Amino acid sequence: MATNWIVVPAAGQGRRFGEILPKQYQMLAGRTVIEHTLERLLQIDQSIVVVAIHPADSQWRRLPVFSHPRIRTVHGGKERSDSVRLALDCLQREAHVDDWVLVHDVARPCVRVTDINKLMAALKTHTVGGILAVPVSDTVKRVDQQGGISATVSRADLWLAQTPQMFRYGLLSWSLNSAYRQQWQPTDEAAAVEKLGHCPLVVEGSSDNIKITRREDLVIAEAIIKFQGESPRQSGELGLP
């Protein structure tokens, strides 16, 4: 099975990151975060990667990866779901309704290619699509407005959603456009699909597929990349020496 399209929303300005330079352009192990992310996604054969950037972005075109023949650029929107929706809209003359679309956070540079392939294989015959996720391992507390603990929540059936998230082009486009018409912002693609009554599949990923949100996450991501590069299995997976 070949995945035809990969969408990377990268129009965020990194408000929570607390830096003038958005997190996708922060340096990580000698290169920018976005370069690490795209290097891994480009290992998915026969895929076209669509990167949704902020209209005022002045950094993207300066990177060598901008000129890669399998990468396209579109302008993103205010929110993550807007960027994905606009990227899909730009493909409407090329994409078929049953094409698979992978959506991956630009701020997840440590995703394992083996996990992406695992997701694709698991969804090959699935009627809806699904996501990478990991089971919750910490004890979960519900907290009231005063900061007090109101309950301890069972983690037995709780999972932390990751990306990539993979759905058919037609279903994903319809789901995100439906949310847009209802003026509702889904936090991920699965939420938009669920809203229409569908049940995406969860495929277990790896805990090191972290999302860079705060500055300290860069240090953690660099340690993960170093570990993955030193792992014999992962080195072969990434095409490293």
Secondary structure, 3 states (H helix, E strand, C coil): CCCCEEEEEECCCCCCCCCCCCHHHCEECCEEHHHHHHHHHCCCCCCEEEEEECCCCCCHHHCHHHHCCCEEEEECCCCHHHHHHHHHHHCCCCCCCCCEEEECCCCCCCCCHHHHHHHHHHCCCCCCEEEEEEECCCCEEEECCCCCEEEEECCCCCEEEEEEEEEEHHHHHHHHHHHHHCCCCCCCHHHHHHHCCCCCEEEECCCCCCCCCCHHHHHHHHHHHHHHHHCHHHHHHHCCC
